[in-house]
């Protein structure tokens, strides 16, 4: 019988053991992850590398509580996600910041309004406080002079900085990033990664980043390399 990780079993922010994951059923079943085990500690920057199709993004979505895990053990922020309910998954997601390759900013909103949008998950915070926090976050990522700019007036690197500020809006306890530098030039990509590294160090917020970008490997505390659905090195 499957034994789930219980709250408090580990101080690790992420703890995975023998994760299996497949899409489809019966003859259409295709297994994506095989026996994946690793841990991530507070303040740690971990890069997840490997060829396309190796299972990196699938693993990231499981950790981000965007998919339900049924085989293996996965604890995120001291909560077991094995066969978690939709409500339990939502509670975990609210504690995680997500950054994607495409910044996914709403084009009709200003930089500040894009960040403020994330506070809709926290209606208990007064509107004036929301506005102040959004401005402070954008200031912290170097966009204090771009608060009222719409995305079409921002460079690729600036848009990704807004995405970082948005991910930090709810003061997450874990940041998950999926190819955040892939669409950026060398300098902009470096700036974004340095920004994330500083955040991890100053806030103690761990970061798990999927990347193919060899230019940013030096920021990692550890590199997990995946191939064919298995972690080959870095555990």
N, C-alpha and C positions, 0 to 999 in steps of 0.2 A: 504493500500500500504506500502511496506517495505521502511523504511527510513534509509539510510546509515549514518554512522558516518562520518562527514566531517573533513578534516584536521583542526587541531587547536581546536577541541571541547574539548580535554582533554590533560593534560600533561603526562598522563600515557603512558608508552612505549607500553604496550599491554592493550587493552580495549575490552572485549567481552561482548555481551549482547544477551541473548536468542538464542544462537547458536543451530541450529538443523543440523544434517548431516546424510545422509543415502547412502548406496551403492545399486545399482540396481534400477530397475523400475518395476512397476506393482506388480504381484504376487511374484516376486523375490526381491522386495524392502525390505531391512533390515536397520532399523534405528539404528545408532550407538551412536549419541549424542542427548541429550534432554535438552533444556532450559539451556545451559551452560552460566554462567555469572561470570566474575571476572576481576580484573585489576592487572597489574604488574607495579611497579614504578622503576625509575632509581636506579641502585645500589642494587636492591633487589634480594635475592636468594630465589626462590620459588621451592619447590619440589612437584611433581605430583605423588601421590601414588594410589594404588588400585590393585585389582586382575587382572590377565590376562583377556583380552577381555572386560575391562571396558571402553575403548575408549581413553586411555591416548595417545597412539602413533598417533591415528587419529587426536586428538586435536592438538598435536605438529606439525603435517604436515600441518594443516590449518594455524596455527600461522606462520609457516615457509614459507608460500606462495608456498608450494609444491602441494597443492590442492586448488581448487576454492570453496569458500563458497557462497551458494545461499540463505540460510535461516538464519536469524539472522544478527547481526551486529558485525563486527570485525575490529578494527583499530590497526595496527601495525606500530610503528614509525610514527605516525600521518598521516598514509595513510589508507583510507578505502579499505578493501579487498572484500567487498560485490560485487559480480559479476565483479570483476576486470578482465581486459584483461590480456593476456599472457605477454605483455610488462610491464604492471603495476606490475604483480607478480614478474617478473624478477628483476625489480628495487628494490623491497623490499628484495628479496633473497640476493641481492648483499650487503645488509647492515647487514646480519645475519651470525653468525658463527655456524656451525653445528658440533656436536661431537656425534658419535654413539658408540654402544656397541662394534662392531667390528671396529677397527681403520681404516680399508680400505686404508692402505698405499699401494702404488705401490711397489712390491718387488724388481723390477729392478732399483729403484732409491734410492739414499742415503737419509738420514733424511733431509738434507738441500734441496735436489732437490725436495722431496715431499712437503716441505713448499713453495719453489719457484714456484711450479706448480700453486699455488693459485693466483699468481700475473699475470697469463695469462689473468685474467679478467680486468687487469689494464695495458694495453700496453703502457700507457703514462709514466710509471715509468721506468727509465733507468735500464739496466741489472745490472750495478754495484751496484745501489741502492737496487735492488731486492736481490742481493746476501748478501748485508750488513744487510738488514732487516731480512732476513731468519736466518742468523747467530745470530743476536741479539735476535730474538724470541726464538730460541733453547737455547741460553744462559739463557734467563729469566725463562725457565722451567727446568733448571738444566741439560741440555744436551750439554753444550758448548764443551765437550770433545768427543761428539759422532756425530759431524756434518757429517762426511763422512762414517758413518756406514750404511749398508743396514739393512732393517728390520729383516732379519734372524739372525743378530748379536745383536739384542736388546731384552731385556726382555719384558714381557707383559706390565708392568708399563711404561717402557721407550717408547714403541710404542704408548701408549695412550698419553704420554706427547708430542710426535711428532704430534699426532692428535690435541691436544690442541693448539700447536704452529701454526699448519696449519689453524685452525679455527680462529685464531687471526690475520692472515696475512693481511686481508683487513681492519683491525681496525673496527670490527663490533660494532654495537650499541646495539646488543642483541645476547646472546648465548643460543642456544637450545641444550640440551644434552639428548640423549635417552639411558638410562641404561649404562652410561660410566664406571661404576665400576663392572658390572656384571661378566666380565671375569677375574677379577683381584683378587689376594689374599688380605687379610685384610690390610696389610701395604701399598701395592701399590695403592689400592683403596682409602685409607685414604689420601695418598700423592696427588693423582690426585684431590680429592675433596678440600683439603686445598689449592691447587694451584688455583683452580677455585674460591674459596672464596676470596683469596687475589686479584685476578684479578677484581672481582666484586667490591671490596672495593676501590682499587687504581684507577681503570679506570671508575668507576661509571657505568659499563656495567652490566645490569641485566642478571640473568641466570634463565631459566626454565628448570628443570631437571626431567625427568621421572625416577623413581627408585623403585626397590623392596628391596633395600639394607638398612636394618634397622641400619647398622653401621654408616651411614652418615646423619641420620636425624637431628642431633644436629647442622649442619651447616646452616640450613634453617632459614630464617626470617619468613617464612610461609610454611605450608604444606597443599596443596589442595588434598583432598581424593576423589577419584572417584569410583563409583560403578554403574554398569548397565547404563553407559552413562550419569550419572548425578554427579555433584560435591556435595558431601554430607557434607563436612565441610572444613573450612580454608579460606573461602572468606572474 
